[in-house]
């Protein structure tokens, strides 16, 4: 039996269709600065902290752009 590795959600962007026929958009993300600080203090030997923080900034930027652009279709 293999041990299941822990994982966490860093970024989510969801589009839902409500019972009333309306589109609802939900976005959630780990704050890049909070992530960086937590990793630097709790797991300083991890080498990917900067890359993941940068990825989170990019995903938040693109998520915000998608949310704004999609308003034209909703």
C-alpha positions, 0 to 999 in steps of 0.5 A: 500500500503506497502512502498518499502524498499531501497536496493543497489547492493554490488557485481555483477559478470556477464558473457555475450556472445557478438555478436561476440561470445566472452565471456565477464566477468564483476565484480563490488563491493563496496569497503569493506573499503569504505563501513565500513567507510561509515557505521561507519560514517553514520549509527554507530548503525548498527551492521552488518557492520563488517560482510558485509565488510568481506562478500565483501572481500570474494566475491571479492576474489571468484570473482577474482578466478572465473574470473581467472579459467574461462579463461581456458574455454574461 
